[in-house]
Amino acid sequence: MLIEVGALCVSLSVLRWFLTRKKHANIPHLLPEVPLKEDGPFYVVKGLIEGQNLPMYSYPVLDTFFGLFKINLHVINDPVKSKEVFSKSEAVGGHSEMYGWWHILVEYRQIVKGRKAETMSLDHFAVLRGHERGDAKGTKIAKLCRKRLMELAAKKKNEPKWIAKVDSQIPWLVEQFKKEGENGTKPIDTFSLTMPAAMTVVMDFAMDIDLSKHSDYRDRICKYANCALESIVKLDKKKLIFMSIPSWLRKLIPLKYWPEWVAYLQGLYDDILDLQDMHNESWKVGDEATSLLAILQTDHAQGKMEEWDVVNTMQQLTMTAADTTAGAVSGIMISLARFPKVQEKLYKILEVQDFRADEFKDCHFLQAVIYECYRYFPAIYRSLAHSITEKTEIMGETFEKDELICFGIAACNLNEKYFKDPFKFQPERFLNENGEFSKSPYLQPFNTGKRSCPGLILADIEVFHFTKHLIKHFEFKLHKDHPMPVVETEEGWLNFWSRKCHDTPKHHHLQPKERKFLLVPRLN
Ligand code: HEM
């Protein structure tokens, strides 16, 4: 008996060792000073900054069931190497780590017989489909969705249209800021208002529909987007267990035991389908296609993609395009409140030109401020995780299929190898000797390569014009009850950020401890 128990113990230990063994002995691990369940973006960024001199680090994004269920994310901590890897490697183009989230949504919709559920399929992930040699058809569709988005945003003749969309949001935004901020006397968190404004712009871009005229849809879609982002990023046990159960077995589980967000997010699909119908009341295949939706529906009609690639592209834009842009605009206002001299300089430059700046070159300093904010306020602290699609070698290390890799945006931004005095807020670092805006190849807030942000052009336009208008209307000021330390050292920089864990709302991004400040109206 004793021998059998001993043998069992040995077997279990060997199994545990096998499952938890360190696959990459050469890649150092971030050693968070807090337990994983309390860990958040702050500790990841802090660890990466401390280990700046090493080009690659890894950290567990999940470590549960006594180490048996463990997922490591490998972070490239060098902007030059990252650019090379994400541009050249054929094997870093997957997103399989996210697919389980969509699978659950699709299966639920099919069980409850939601609208159009019968045309859904488990792999029509649209723009987020994996780029992998083993799936030529899916890769072609993913690339086509991405190409369409980028082409539409990049057409020079469309630029005035995108600018007009931002401009159209300003009267509403100004009124709301004044109302919520009680005419500059009450500090507010601007994100809850920049988010619907950014959502309106992107949905207009995507569907040619002005959501400010359908504020019920706008406000609901913003809530859905927040829930979608938080649930897709969170690695909570219930979601993981649910994602790991085979589909045939999952279908036997009563719906009341499914994660709550699954039922809730069906509403996002319903709203998108409604808006799609609204769009199609005045458009049919064969008409000129000016919105992304019309372009993709034309592609679908020509057999180039599936119906749900079109719907999911719309869904994915609600998740990727507004929260990021709104976060950037709110981050810029916070940064200007913290650095009033920069704010004053920018205001004066714009005032002299009567706030006329249609193109980036019309105000180099504004563009420099924006890029310094991307650097100094890197809310998106790392790229998405990319799943490896086939066995490959990256930076001298062999990776297996389905391992995860990303670029560590924030840590590179604060590395003095790439940016002199990195803990100082200095927009001038992005101006050349002629005072013109000059991008740094090391600053990659949208990542680079085949799966970098395809919304970059639209995002740049939005952020530039939102900032230009908002600084015209308001002075951004700190409030004593919501202190935001302004100490331009490493310690001071770290001290500004929230230490809360990934499960805290909005902590899929790096968040400041304090978000509230005053918006004092300049014009009456
Ligand atoms: C300031 C605003 C924005 C920032 C900082 C930002 C940043 C990023 C980053 C870092 C990624 C991950 C790239 C990677 O993993 O390699 C990403 C992905 C993505 N972004 Fe953006 N983004 C912004 C705005 C937008 C906008 C306006 C759109 C659409 C119009 C958009 C659409 C997307 C999509 C679809 C993806 C997934 C791409 C893929 O996986 O192939 N983003 N973004």
Residues whose N, C-alpha, C, O or C-beta is under 5 A from the ligand:
A	BS01	HEM	V127 T320 A321 T324 T325 A328 I380 R382 S383 L384 P445 F446 N447 T448 R451 S452 C453 P454 G455 L458 A459
